[in-house]
Amino acid sequence: MRMYEDYLMLLSPPETVKQEIARYKKASAKLIGDFKSMDSPAHISIMHMERQKPFMEDRSMQMMESSLAALPPVLLHVDGFNYFPHLHNKMTIYAHIRSTPSVEQWFRHLKAVLKIKKTLLPHITIARNIPEDDFNILWPNFRQRHMVEPFWINELKVKKRETFGYSPKWEDFKTFRFKNPIGFEHQIDTLIKKHIQPGNQNQINLF
């Protein structure tokens, strides 16, 4: 039996978005070589819990399931790129998620269900924690790109790994569906009115 486990809660975009983000990662690797997040599938991190007792977390998961089911699916948009500065002259380049009042409200509800108090800036990491010299090579290429891609999120995924295991790997643990149809129908109407067709962009050369 595992004594302690780490848990990762995330939102997973559809394959079209994952493939496009993967293309940007590969193009980045051609310019700066391998980096930590190069092979990580595109996702939006929501919460990372370390060193948890498994039986306690199992009980917590059961309690939050009905609250998460009351949330509707949400329409998000990748809208260009930005970056985070870190300590020791490290930087992270990410795909920006467009902020709107409805998206902000949805994430407030999600944070309330999960009891998250810290600020949450939804984003999809591309090049994580890279040295400043590598950032200076990559950023001019990202700065001139304007990737816009709408996509639906209809579930929260939970992954886990053994805290003190030898070379532990993340494994699928639970999936919680967002089942409230009212918010979903409202967003569908908005999508149609704006004539947005998700996943209809043609692939182009990146850098």
Backbone bond lengths (Angstrom), bond angles and torsions (degrees), N, CA, C in turn:
res aa  C-N    CA-C-N  psi(-1)  N-CA   C-N-CA  omega(-1)  CA-C   N-CA-C  phi
1 M - - - 1.462 - - 1.523 110.11 -
2 R 1.320 115.92 137.35 1.455 120.20 178.97 1.532 110.23 -74.25
3 M 1.322 116.57 134.30 1.457 120.70 179.28 1.525 111.12 -78.23
4 Y 1.343 116.39 -44.46 1.458 120.37 -179.40 1.531 109.36 -139.08
5 E 1.336 114.33 149.16 1.458 119.94 178.69 1.526 110.11 -136.42
6 D 1.334 115.58 150.81 1.459 122.47 171.78 1.522 108.17 -99.34
7 Y 1.335 116.55 143.43 1.458 121.47 179.93 1.524 109.60 -124.05
8 L 1.313 116.13 142.71 1.462 122.45 177.47 1.522 108.74 -128.50
9 M 1.329 116.76 121.13 1.457 122.31 176.33 1.517 108.55 -101.94
10 L 1.328 116.55 131.82 1.459 119.72 -175.05 1.523 111.63 -149.10
11 L 1.314 115.17 161.16 1.459 123.88 171.71 1.520 106.98 -107.93
12 S 1.309 116.23 129.97 1.458 120.92 -175.13 1.527 110.43 -109.22
13 P 1.337 118.70 118.41 1.471 120.79 178.28 1.522 111.18 -73.13
14 P 1.328 117.88 167.39 1.465 121.15 179.95 1.529 111.77 -69.52
15 E 1.329 115.49 169.75 1.463 121.18 -175.03 1.523 112.84 -60.13
16 T 1.330 117.72 -34.61 1.471 119.44 179.93 1.523 111.12 -59.17
17 V 1.330 116.49 -42.29 1.465 120.63 179.04 1.526 110.35 -71.86
18 K 1.326 117.16 -42.05 1.471 120.17 178.72 1.522 111.12 -58.30
19 Q 1.324 116.20 -43.03 1.467 120.13 -178.98 1.522 111.46 -66.20
20 E 1.330 116.07 -38.62 1.469 118.88 -179.72 1.531 111.05 -68.46
21 I 1.333 116.93 -42.25 1.462 120.22 176.90 1.524 110.48 -63.48
22 A 1.340 116.72 -38.76 1.465 120.85 178.36 1.526 110.82 -61.50
23 R 1.323 117.30 -36.22 1.465 120.88 178.07 1.530 110.92 -64.16
24 Y 1.318 116.52 -40.24 1.464 119.83 177.84 1.529 111.09 -67.21
25 K 1.323 116.64 -36.08 1.463 119.38 177.67 1.530 111.14 -65.84
26 K 1.328 116.15 -42.75 1.463 119.78 179.93 1.535 110.95 -65.74
27 A 1.335 115.95 -40.32 1.464 119.39 177.86 1.525 110.80 -63.74
28 S 1.345 116.58 -36.78 1.467 120.76 177.76 1.523 110.91 -66.30
29 A 1.331 116.65 -41.99 1.463 120.85 -178.99 1.528 111.41 -63.26
30 K 1.325 117.09 -30.95 1.467 119.87 178.19 1.523 111.20 -65.82
31 L 1.347 115.80 -26.59 1.464 119.58 -177.63 1.528 113.09 -92.14
32 I 1.339 117.78 -34.91 1.471 119.22 -174.13 1.524 113.43 -122.10
33 G 1.328 118.07 -1.55 1.452 120.23 -176.86 1.521 111.52 86.59
34 D 1.319 117.29 -172.60 1.467 121.82 -176.65 1.526 111.42 -65.61
35 F 1.339 115.42 147.35 1.463 121.47 174.98 1.530 108.07 -143.64
36 K 1.342 117.19 164.64 1.465 122.62 -167.59 1.522 114.12 -57.31
37 S 1.325 117.56 -44.90 1.466 120.30 -173.53 1.523 112.72 -91.20
38 M 1.317 117.15 12.87 1.467 121.53 -173.08 1.530 112.56 -59.84
39 D 1.326 117.97 -39.53 1.467 121.43 -174.98 1.524 113.47 -102.76
40 S 1.318 117.20 3.71 1.461 120.16 -178.92 1.531 110.43 -77.90
41 P 1.345 118.77 128.14 1.471 120.55 178.46 1.527 111.21 -61.82
42 A 1.312 116.36 145.68 1.458 120.98 -179.62 1.522 110.98 -58.88
43 H 1.343 116.72 132.82 1.453 121.63 177.52 1.520 109.24 -160.79
44 I 1.328 115.49 165.13 1.462 122.49 174.92 1.520 107.23 -109.94
45 S 1.306 117.78 111.59 1.461 121.57 -179.64 1.525 109.71 -73.17
46 I 1.329 116.03 133.98 1.457 121.49 179.03 1.520 111.43 -109.48
47 M 1.320 117.69 -47.99 1.461 120.29 -179.31 1.520 109.93 -156.61
48 H 1.329 114.64 140.20 1.463 122.08 177.50 1.524 107.95 -121.69
49 M 1.331 117.22 116.98 1.460 122.08 -179.99 1.524 108.72 -113.54
50 E 1.309 116.44 123.86 1.456 121.23 -177.43 1.530 111.06 -107.13
51 R 1.324 114.51 150.15 1.467 123.70 172.98 1.529 111.97 52.30
52 Q 1.322 116.02 58.82 1.454 122.76 178.31 1.530 110.11 -103.36
53 K 1.327 116.53 146.85 1.460 120.23 173.55 1.525 109.09 -77.98
54 P 1.321 118.35 124.08 1.474 121.13 -173.60 1.519 114.57 -54.32
55 F 1.345 118.52 -43.51 1.455 118.75 -175.19 1.529 111.33 -67.57
56 M 1.338 117.89 -30.52 1.459 120.98 177.71 1.522 110.37 -69.64
57 E 1.332 116.90 -41.64 1.449 120.05 -178.54 1.528 111.52 -70.32
58 D 1.319 117.88 -34.86 1.465 120.16 176.55 1.526 110.64 -58.01
59 R 1.328 116.62 -43.00 1.452 121.15 -179.93 1.532 110.52 -66.64
60 S 1.319 117.04 -40.38 1.460 120.91 178.97 1.523 111.31 -64.37
61 M 1.327 116.77 -38.86 1.463 120.81 179.57 1.532 110.97 -61.52
62 Q 1.315 116.97 -40.52 1.462 120.09 -179.86 1.519 111.32 -65.12
63 M 1.318 117.23 -36.92 1.456 121.61 -177.81 1.530 111.86 -70.18
64 M 1.322 118.25 -33.91 1.468 120.17 -176.14 1.537 112.97 -86.59
65 E 1.323 118.65 -10.92 1.456 120.84 -174.21 1.527 112.73 -59.44
66 S 1.338 117.70 -45.93 1.461 119.96 -178.00 1.524 111.47 -67.64
67 S 1.338 117.00 -35.22 1.470 120.32 178.86 1.519 111.34 -67.02
68 L 1.324 117.15 -39.14 1.461 120.39 177.90 1.526 111.01 -69.11
69 A 1.319 117.27 -34.74 1.464 120.93 178.80 1.524 111.49 -64.35
70 A 1.342 117.75 -24.19 1.464 121.74 180.00 1.525 112.39 -77.16
71 L 1.321 117.78 -11.69 1.461 121.17 176.32 1.523 110.26 -81.10
72 P 1.338 118.47 147.43 1.470 120.54 174.88 1.524 110.49 -86.23
73 P 1.331 118.47 159.83 1.465 119.60 166.58 1.526 109.22 -56.72
74 V 1.318 117.11 154.85 1.462 120.54 -177.00 1.521 110.26 -126.48
75 L 1.324 115.69 141.12 1.460 122.19 176.65 1.523 109.01 -93.72
76 L 1.331 116.99 118.07 1.459 122.83 178.37 1.516 109.81 -114.01
77 H 1.332 115.22 161.04 1.467 121.31 177.24 1.523 109.68 -131.98
78 V 1.317 117.58 124.55 1.460 120.16 162.43 1.527 106.39 -69.84
79 D 1.321 116.38 129.53 1.465 119.98 -174.64 1.530 109.68 -140.92
80 G 1.314 116.04 80.17 1.454 120.99 177.95 1.517 113.34 80.22
81 F 1.344 115.78 -164.93 1.463 121.65 -173.71 1.522 110.76 -132.45
82 N 1.322 115.05 155.89 1.456 121.12 176.69 1.524 107.55 -151.41
83 Y 1.328 117.06 -173.18 1.464 119.33 -178.71 1.523 110.98 -150.53
84 F 1.344 114.85 155.48 1.461 123.63 173.16 1.525 108.70 -108.94
85 P 1.334 119.07 137.16 1.469 120.40 166.92 1.527 110.16 -87.58
86 H 1.335 117.01 146.96 1.462 122.74 177.23 1.525 109.26 -124.65
87 L 1.322 115.41 178.27 1.457 120.09 174.70 1.528 110.02 -68.06
88 H 1.323 115.05 160.51 1.465 122.68 174.94 1.535 111.81 60.67
89 N 1.329 116.35 35.84 1.472 121.82 175.05 1.533 112.63 57.67
90 K 1.315 116.31 39.35 1.461 121.14 174.87 1.537 109.08 -106.04
91 M 1.331 116.13 152.29 1.455 121.51 -177.15 1.537 110.73 -137.15
92 T 1.313 116.11 153.28 1.459 122.07 174.29 1.522 109.26 -126.25
93 I 1.327 116.63 124.07 1.469 122.11 176.16 1.531 107.68 -96.88
94 Y 1.324 116.02 135.16 1.461 119.35 -177.12 1.528 111.55 -141.62
95 A 1.331 114.69 160.27 1.456 121.51 172.64 1.521 107.98 -85.02
96 H 1.320 115.90 125.45 1.462 122.24 -175.37 1.524 111.16 -78.85
97 I 1.353 116.51 138.56 1.455 121.98 173.77 1.532 108.37 -98.74
98 R 1.322 116.40 123.17 1.456 121.39 -176.84 1.526 111.06 -59.02
99 S 1.326 115.78 133.92 1.462 121.47 179.58 1.529 110.10 -98.98
100 T 1.330 116.57 126.36 1.458 123.77 174.89 1.523 107.93 -133.22
101 P 1.334 119.00 162.61 1.471 119.59 178.33 1.526 113.18 -55.80
102 S 1.340 117.62 -40.87 1.463 119.76 -178.77 1.523 111.30 -69.19
103 V 1.335 117.57 -39.05 1.471 120.80 177.48 1.522 110.59 -65.98
104 E 1.325 117.27 -42.79 1.461 120.85 178.52 1.524 111.07 -62.17
105 Q 1.345 117.02 -41.44 1.459 120.55 178.45 1.530 110.93 -64.01
106 W 1.332 116.75 -41.75 1.460 120.50 -179.97 1.520 110.86 -61.00
107 F 1.324 116.84 -44.66 1.462 119.90 179.94 1.536 111.61 -68.95
108 R 1.336 117.75 -30.71 1.467 119.42 174.60 1.524 110.75 -62.56
109 H 1.339 116.07 -42.15 1.459 119.62 177.66 1.532 111.00 -64.57
110 L 1.331 116.89 -42.54 1.459 120.52 179.09 1.525 110.70 -61.14
111 K 1.328 116.95 -44.40 1.462 120.76 178.72 1.530 111.20 -62.11
112 A 1.328 116.99 -37.41 1.465 120.34 -179.98 1.527 110.67 -65.23
113 V 1.339 116.32 -42.30 1.470 120.12 179.36 1.523 110.68 -63.58
114 L 1.323 116.55 -42.02 1.463 121.27 -176.52 1.526 112.81 -88.41
115 K 1.347 116.30 -1.70 1.461 122.57 178.74 1.526 111.66 59.55
116 I 1.329 114.22 44.19 1.466 121.00 177.34 1.524 108.51 -92.49
117 K 1.316 117.35 123.64 1.464 121.45 -178.11 1.528 112.73 -101.39
118 K 1.317 117.41 -25.50 1.464 119.68 -176.82 1.532 110.63 -76.71
119 T 1.326 115.40 161.76 1.461 121.15 178.22 1.525 110.18 -64.32
120 L 1.325 115.34 137.72 1.464 120.57 179.23 1.522 108.61 -121.69
121 L 1.318 116.76 117.14 1.461 122.08 176.75 1.523 108.06 -109.84
122 P 1.327 118.09 100.84 1.476 119.92 -177.48 1.528 111.18 -62.03
123 H 1.329 116.24 132.04 1.457 121.55 179.73 1.522 109.14 -162.26
124 I 1.327 115.39 164.69 1.463 121.51 175.86 1.528 108.04 -118.00
125 T 1.316 116.64 113.15 1.464 121.24 -176.41 1.527 111.06 -68.09
126 I 1.327 115.26 138.00 1.469 121.03 174.40 1.528 109.80 -110.71
127 A 1.311 117.62 -62.03 1.467 121.40 179.01 1.521 107.62 -121.51
128 R 1.319 116.47 107.52 1.469 121.28 -172.18 1.520 112.58 -96.48
129 N 1.338 114.66 130.44 1.458 121.56 169.04 1.532 112.63 55.68
130 I 1.318 115.91 47.80 1.466 120.72 -178.70 1.528 110.42 -92.67
131 P 1.329 118.66 153.06 1.463 121.42 178.38 1.529 111.39 -61.45
132 E 1.306 115.03 155.23 1.469 120.81 -177.20 1.532 111.57 -58.83
133 D 1.326 117.17 -37.76 1.467 119.90 -179.67 1.531 110.81 -62.16
134 D 1.344 117.04 -41.29 1.462 120.21 177.65 1.523 111.01 -68.26
135 F 1.326 116.02 -38.55 1.463 119.78 176.94 1.534 111.05 -59.38
136 N 1.322 116.14 -42.68 1.467 119.80 -178.98 1.523 112.23 -64.69
137 I 1.318 116.48 -25.33 1.466 120.49 175.71 1.527 110.66 -77.20
138 L 1.340 116.09 -42.53 1.468 120.74 -173.82 1.523 113.87 -80.35
139 W 1.318 117.14 -43.95 1.461 119.53 -168.10 1.533 114.41 -57.92
140 P 1.329 120.27 -39.82 1.474 117.94 177.76 1.528 112.84 -57.05
141 N 1.329 118.17 -30.06 1.460 121.52 177.40 1.530 111.64 -73.40
142 F 1.322 116.76 -41.16 1.466 120.15 179.06 1.527 111.88 -72.60
143 R 1.306 116.48 -35.09 1.464 120.34 -176.24 1.522 111.50 -60.71
144 Q 1.324 117.70 -31.48 1.461 120.39 -177.72 1.529 112.93 -92.96
145 R 1.332 117.56 2.08 1.463 121.28 178.57 1.529 109.86 -100.97
146 H 1.326 116.35 142.30 1.461 120.09 178.40 1.522 108.89 -130.74
147 M 1.316 115.12 80.17 1.455 121.29 178.34 1.535 109.39 -76.84
148 V 1.323 117.03 124.80 1.463 121.85 176.02 1.527 107.74 -125.97
149 E 1.325 116.16 120.88 1.471 120.39 -176.58 1.528 109.78 -148.29
150 P 1.352 118.59 114.33 1.466 120.82 175.09 1.523 111.39 -82.35
151 F 1.313 116.31 148.61 1.460 119.81 177.24 1.528 109.48 -158.55
152 W 1.333 115.26 154.61 1.453 122.00 179.45 1.527 110.65 -97.05
153 I 1.333 114.76 143.50 1.458 122.21 171.22 1.527 107.19 -118.74
154 N 1.327 117.47 120.54 1.460 120.18 -178.37 1.531 113.60 -125.08
155 E 1.346 116.38 13.95 1.460 118.62 178.35 1.523 111.13 -161.66
156 L 1.305 114.97 155.70 1.463 123.28 173.71 1.519 107.78 -108.63
157 K 1.313 116.76 126.94 1.456 121.16 179.16 1.536 109.65 -101.67
158 V 1.328 115.18 143.45 1.461 121.32 176.39 1.522 108.46 -122.16
159 K 1.320 116.10 127.00 1.462 122.23 176.01 1.521 108.66 -115.46
160 K 1.334 116.29 157.94 1.460 119.59 179.11 1.527 109.95 -143.58
161 R 1.325 114.55 160.11 1.456 121.09 174.18 1.528 108.21 -152.34
162 E 1.308 115.40 157.00 1.466 120.30 178.96 1.523 109.27 -71.74
163 T 1.339 115.73 129.66 1.467 119.73 -175.13 1.522 112.45 -62.11
164 F 1.327 117.15 -46.13 1.456 120.54 -173.82 1.529 112.46 -109.29
165 G 1.315 116.52 21.02 1.453 119.64 179.49 1.513 112.10 -73.86
166 Y 1.319 115.45 161.22 1.465 120.60 177.23 1.519 108.55 -78.83
167 S 1.333 116.50 117.27 1.457 122.53 -178.44 1.539 111.43 48.78
168 P 1.349 116.89 57.66 1.475 120.02 -175.56 1.530 111.88 -66.21
169 K 1.323 116.61 145.32 1.458 122.28 178.62 1.522 109.57 -120.76
170 W 1.323 115.34 147.14 1.455 119.99 177.83 1.528 109.60 -69.95
171 E 1.324 115.69 136.61 1.459 121.39 176.69 1.527 109.50 -130.25
172 D 1.325 116.90 150.79 1.460 121.05 179.26 1.523 110.26 -62.76
173 F 1.327 115.71 138.08 1.460 120.51 -178.65 1.532 111.48 -121.85
174 K 1.341 117.47 -59.51 1.457 121.00 179.87 1.530 110.01 -145.90
175 T 1.334 114.96 157.48 1.462 122.01 173.79 1.522 108.11 -131.75
176 F 1.336 115.86 127.59 1.458 121.61 178.59 1.524 109.28 -111.18
177 R 1.326 117.23 124.09 1.454 122.03 -179.05 1.524 110.98 -87.93
178 F 1.342 116.08 142.51 1.455 122.17 171.44 1.533 106.95 -91.56
179 K 1.341 117.99 115.54 1.455 120.74 -166.07 1.533 115.24 -114.75
180 N 1.327 118.18 -3.13 1.460 119.78 -177.77 1.530 109.98 -70.28
181 P 1.349 118.66 114.30 1.467 120.58 -174.48 1.517 114.27 -79.11
182 I 1.337 118.47 -17.97 1.470 120.29 -173.69 1.521 110.95 -66.04
183 G 1.336 115.99 -51.26 1.464 119.12 178.95 1.515 111.59 -63.32
184 F 1.320 116.62 -35.09 1.462 121.43 -179.96 1.531 110.65 -63.00
185 E 1.327 116.62 -45.84 1.463 120.45 -179.31 1.516 111.50 -63.74
186 H 1.324 117.05 -37.92 1.466 120.53 178.50 1.525 110.60 -63.45
187 Q 1.322 116.85 -42.12 1.462 120.07 -179.38 1.528 111.43 -69.88
188 I 1.343 117.46 -32.93 1.459 121.21 175.86 1.532 109.78 -60.78
189 D 1.348 116.34 -44.68 1.460 120.48 178.85 1.525 110.80 -60.17
190 T 1.327 116.16 -42.86 1.466 120.57 178.81 1.516 111.13 -62.88
191 L 1.329 116.70 -42.34 1.463 121.78 179.84 1.521 111.02 -61.36
192 I 1.336 117.02 -44.25 1.461 121.24 -178.86 1.526 110.79 -65.48
193 K 1.335 115.98 -42.75 1.464 120.11 -178.85 1.524 111.75 -61.25
194 K 1.310 116.36 -33.50 1.466 120.14 -178.53 1.527 112.24 -89.18
195 H 1.358 116.50 -1.20 1.468 122.04 178.09 1.516 111.88 56.08
196 I 1.340 115.50 42.17 1.464 120.17 178.62 1.513 108.49 -92.11
197 Q 1.309 116.82 130.34 1.458 122.01 176.46 1.516 108.77 -117.08
198 P 1.352 118.62 101.27 1.464 120.51 -178.53 1.529 112.86 -56.96
199 G 1.333 114.57 139.13 1.455 120.20 172.43 1.521 114.49 75.65
200 N 1.344 118.24 21.84 1.454 118.00 -176.12 1.532 112.77 -102.40
201 Q 1.330 117.52 10.97 1.451 119.82 -179.34 1.526 110.74 -80.33
202 N 1.321 116.75 139.80 1.444 121.22 175.81 1.532 109.67 -80.97
203 Q 1.304 116.67 146.76 1.450 120.06 178.75 1.524 109.76 -73.35
204 I 1.314 115.92 141.00 1.455 121.72 178.53 1.516 107.70 -132.93
205 N 1.334 116.10 164.45 1.448 120.05 174.73 1.524 108.98 -65.09
206 L 1.313 116.83 140.98 1.451 120.10 -174.25 1.530 112.44 -89.14
207 F 1.332 116.13 -71.70 1.462 119.52 -176.07 1.523 110.11 -110.29
